């Protein structure tokens, strides 16, 4: 079931949201590669 949910979410984001690049932490990139709020001058 998790695969179907992920596929549905990816399709929904791709068709309904105007983002040029979308990353899915823990799937496409590691959680370690995602900046933490406040670490880059926020």
Residue pairs with C-beta under 8 A, 6 or more apart in sequence:
6 24
6 27
10 22
10 24
13 19
13 22
14 22
23 29
23 34
25 31
25 33
25 34
